Amino acid sequence: MDFSLEFPQISRRLLHEIVTEKLRYNKVCARWVPKLLTEGHKKQPKAASLTFLEAYEKDGDSLLHPVVTGDETCVKHMTCETKKQYMVWGHTSSPKRPRKCLQTLSARKIMANVFWNREGVLLVDFL
């Protein structure tokens, strides 16, 4: 709302000062959300949970056997080399040992997907 149109006798600067400093109002942006949920949408998770609990009471642990869940995460990629990989044959009169710098984690990351059920890990997949 433009208050300067409502009160043309008062300057915009003074109106802004009154509204923000005296009345302590400020402009607020709306938050973008993917979808506004209706009451029906909000009740669906509760209904699904109750259905699952009723099925669990009836079937017990056998209900959980076919359930598979998963998660994904980014992990830093590093190729480790062992000390043995850098061993070389040398004579006792040979010069100093070869040198190798300490390795640091590279900046590369890879996606790891892990899937498991109640008995343990089923699949680890790196993308």
Helices and strands as residue ranges (DSSP letters): H 3-6, H 12-17, I 18-22, H 39-59, G 60-63, E 69-76, G 83-86, E 109-117, E 120-126
